[in-house]
Amino acid sequence: MTAAVRTGRPTMVYYPLTNRDEAEAAFNYFASRMTEGIVPRLQRVGYRGENREWSVFWRSKEGIWCNFRPNPDDNRFGCAFGTSEPCGGQVSITCEINPPHSGVDLRMGGMFLRDEEGEVHIAHTGRIGGGRPGIGPEGFWTHYADGNVAEVDLPQGRSVRVVLIGRIGDEHLPARVACFVHEVQRIKRILTGGLDA
């Protein structure tokens, strides 16, 4: 059974990319679009009670940094984003948009979708984290207010709500990703009473 997305617009249906080669190609293109022309900075990034040095790409116009990791030993492409300019010290992850390498895996926050015209889009399930009570999908969907929401029909009669962030070939993709990242930051501040999450 092929999964599809219902958006309320009957002229367009979206299908999750479940093939590993197609997902890898989408990841590589997504990463190249977000990092093109930017010199990476080696930066210590904190998450889940630890920190690591990553190469991050600061997009000053959009006010976000990004990091992309293929994660060959895990069924997910690592796509991390933050809003603090990496200038030394340590920065924190605001959100991750991690599509699976293959299949449909709802433990991941990200999902690549293909529309009926063959265009690939990046989407998010609302599965956010941050190590604080209350931060999760329920809190995300309670406060999410940025639009572009669709329902994905999955095999075995399941479904999941997603945010359609943007087409990976769209010239405005970085701005669309940044809007989503800043929206997640806003939601996390609500859920933590204004504390950094």
PyMOL commands that set and color helices and strands:
alter all, ss='L'
color gray80, all
select helices_A, chain A and resi 20-35+137-143+155-157+173-191
alter helices_A, ss='H'
color red, helices_A
select strands_A, chain A and resi 4-6+14-16+41-47+50-59+64-69+78-82+90-92+95-96+110-115+120-124+149-153+159-167
alter strands_A, ss='S'
color yellow, strands_A
deselect
rebuild
show_as cartoon
